[in-house]
Structure formats: C-alpha cells, structure tokens
Amino acid sequence: MSTPATAPPPPNNLKRIVAASLIGTTIEWYDFFLYGSAAALVFNKLFFPESDPLVGTLLSFLTYAVGFAARPLGALVFGHYGDRLGRKKLLVLSLLLMGGATFAIGLLPTHATIGTAAPVLLTVLRLVQGFALGGEWGGAVLLVSEHGDARRRGFWASWPQTGAPAGQLLATGVLSLLTALLSDAAFTGWGWRIPFLLSGVLVIVGLWIRLSVDESPVFKQALARAEARTDDVERLPLVSVLRHHWRDVLVAMGARMAENISYYVITAFILVYATTSAGVSKQTALNAVLIASAVHFAVIPAWGALSDRIGRRPVYLLGAVGIGLWMFPFFSLIDTGGFGALLLAVTVGLILHGAMYAPQAAFFSEMFATRMRYSGASIGAQFASVAAGAPAPLIATALLHDYGSSTPIALYVIAAALLTIVAVAAAAETRHRDLSDVSPDAPAGSPETATREADARAV
C-alpha cells in the first residue's frame, strides 16, 4: 500500500498545483530572460553608449551576470523560510519581487537622461531579479513534487521546468514582434520598455493563481512531526543540509554546470554570435530561438516521463553527453548564415538540454529530507548558477572577442559537459525514493536510503 504522502492526489487538485507552478515560473523566467535578450540587443546602446559595440555588449552581459550573483542569497533566504514556514508563502513573495523589479526596469531612465546613475540602477534591479529567482525555482518544483504521484513524479515535476522555455518563448516572442513592427530607432527609443511593463499584468495573473493552491501535504506532515518533537533539529535548515547532504549539494552543483552553461550559450549568446559573426539579422536570430523554445517546451515533459521509466541518471547523462557532442556542429551550422541551419542548431541543442533539465526537478527534490529540501535543492541549483549560467554569455563573448572563433566557446561547453557527466555518474539513482520518508540522517546513497528505495520498488 502507498503511504498518504505518495498516494496520487485528486487529478483536478494536482493539475491546479501544476498550473500554479508553471504559470508562476513562466512569469519569473519571462522577466529574467527578457533582461538577457535586451542585454544582447539594446542595453549596450542605452546604458553603455560610450563603449565600442562589443565592449558595450560585454558590459551589458556583466549586469546580466550580476543577477546570478544574487541567486545564491535568494536560495539561502527563501530556502530557510520555505523549510520553516512553507513553500506557498515564499513563492508568492518571489513573484512579487521579480515582477516589481522587471516593471521598474521598464520605467528606468537611460544613460542619455541621468548618466552613470542609469547602469547603477539597472544593476540594482537586476540584483532584485536574481534574488527572487534564487528562491522561486526550489519552491515551484517542490510544490509539485510533494503533491504529485510518486510513480510519475518525474513527469509532473518537469512541468514547472517548462516555465523556462515558456518564459523564453514569451520574452523572445514579444521582442520579435516589436522588432518586426517598429523601426530600429523606435524600438531603441521606447519600444524596448513595453515587454518590461507587461510584466505587471502577468504578475497579477500569477498571484491570483498561486494564492488559490494548498500548501504541500508532505511539508505539513513534516512540520507537524517536528512541532511534536519540540526540538531544534531543523531550526537552521542550511546547517542540516551541509551536515547531512553536502555530497548531494556537490552533485547538484556539478549536474547544473553543462545544463546551465549550454542553455545561456544557446539562447542568450547566440543573439550576439549570429548577428556579429554569422551575419544573421536580429529578427532572424530571434525567430530561430522562438521556434526552438517551442520545441523545447514540448520535449521537457517527455524527457521527464522517460526518467520515470528508466531513471533520472540515464536521461540526465544522455543530455550531458549529447550537448558536448553537439557543440562543434552547432557553431558550424550557424556559420552557414542560413535560417534553416540556425534553427536546426538551436533546436537540437535545446532538445538535448531538455534531457538534463527535465529530470532535474525530481532528481534534486529526491536528494533531500523534507524539512531541508527547499534549502538543499535551492542551494545546489543556485550556487552552481554563479559559476555556470552567470558568466556563460560573458565568457563566450570574451572568447569571441579575443580569438575571433567559435572553437574556444565549443571547448568551454564541452568541458562543462564532462564535469556534469562525472557528477551525475557519481550520484545515486533517486527514482524510487519516498519524499515523506527520507531521513536527514540518510543522505543519497546511504545504506538506509538504499533499503527504502528497494522497499519502494516492491510496492
């Protein structure tokens, strides 16, 4: 018999939970990716106009990277309070912070109006975005993982992951529409503000949906047990994570390297490389990312479902190996300058990325005990983003500037893929783990955990 925590919830309730997480993460990622696309297209001119074009792009991507620096702090703060107070409250707060910062960027004066104060204010708002996103991801995937059917956890937990391509799709689609309808002068002058201001409307919709869902039943049970014990074991979830799950944190960080670096090279840096080195127009590059993001959205649940059948590790390893092998063909196709080749390069890259990204939500959730799961999953994911996603467009642009070739950039992604392969190969398979039954004293790979996994497979 299944325990109450692992028994499938009512279908309508689960679908509402999935919808709330998906819509919230879509809005959060829309805000975050909108900044990345704008950094590649217009921020170099609006906020760093005294630099030459490529150096201005580097400075623009530097403010982009600053957002990642705040993500670990968001992971620590939101993880701590999410493990003590619940997932839902913190998810509402993260959405408000992210939407407010993005809306404010849309109102921000440029360098031409207020001088050097403009990039300073831009950087501050980017820090707020990063702080909010650092707390968003862990809570969104846990809310679904802890509500869902254990036998299909990989599939259901992968839906919040589709918020990334959905946000990318929405951000790129809005920008692509505006660049098609407006002249370059109009888009640079005022058109770029529209997608940032649109965030205010999206946040209202997201809040209405998120406020309608229930707290995770697994968390409520764990909280009741902790209160009955009246001890201080989990007063500081971060301490417990570092004490009992430090190996799992390192595995999660290593697993994120290829996934994070490849994604920002494929979706953010590509707008620079395709337009400057391959002679592709801004509109063509945006359209390729737009179509590929739609495919990315569609394949993520399929990869998640596959991880329920064969395990998280095999699917993740397939993606890491594939993305490493694809990098040289990826740039060769872009260099042809044709739209079909560019679309193929980005689409295949994002399909392979999806094989890593889809099982990640369930994989990371299953590594940690309930009362430290928000902290553990968030810390592992977001600390890695500082070394991976944050500098990826910056490093790629610098390598292109110094070497004038895509070869060093391809080798950079391949090195990240090798690191991810090692990390995931060293991890324990978590597919059969009962989220309500993982003890803080039984980190992934321990004999106690192995026994519980065997019991779960026998159910």
MOLIN-V377296 format. One line per field, one symbol per residue. ss: DSSP state (@ for helix, = for strand, . for the rest). phi: phi as a letter, one per 40 degrees, with the letter a starting at -180 (. if undefined). A space follows every 10 residues. Layout:
ss->???
phi->???
This chain:
ss->.......... @@@@@@@@@@ @@@@@@@@@@ @@@@@@@@@@ @.@@@@.... ..@@@@@@@@ @@@@@@@@@. @@@@@@@@@@ @@@@@.@@@@ @@@@@@@@@@ @@@@@@.... @@@@..@@@@ @@@@@@@@@@ @@@@@@@@@@ @@@@@@@..@ @@@@@@@@@@ @@@@@@@@@@ @@@@@@@@@@ @..@@@@@@@ @@@@@@@@@@ @@@@@@@@@@ ......@@@@ @@@@@@@@@. ......@@@@ @@@@.@@@@@ @@@@@@@@@@ @@@@@@@@@@ @@@@@@.... .@@@@@@@@@ @@@@@@@@@@ @@@@@@@@@@ .@@@@@@@@@ @@@@@@@@@@ @@@@@...@@ @@@@@@@@@@ @@@@@@@@@@ @@@@@....@ @@@@@@@@@@ @@@@@@@.@@ @@@@@@@@@@ @@@...@@@@ @@@@@@@@@@ @@@@@@.... .......... ......@@@@ @@@@@@@@.
phi->.ccdcbcccd dccccccccc cccccccccd cccdcccccc bbccccbbcc ccdccccccc cccccddccc cccccccccc ccccbhccdc cccccccccc ccdcccbccc dccbgccccc ccccccccdc dcccccddcc ccdcdccccc cbcccccccd cccccccccc cccccccccc cbcdccccca cccdccccdc cccccccdcc cccccdcccc cccccccccf bbdbcbddcc cccbbccccc ccccccdccc ccccccbbcd ccccccbbgc cdcccccccc cccccddccc cccccccccb hccdcccdcc cccccccccd ccccccgccc ccccdcccdc ccddcccccc ccdccccbcd cbcccccccd cccccccbcd cdcccccccc ccbgacdccc cccccccccc dccccccccb dcccccbccc cbcdgcdccc ccccccccc
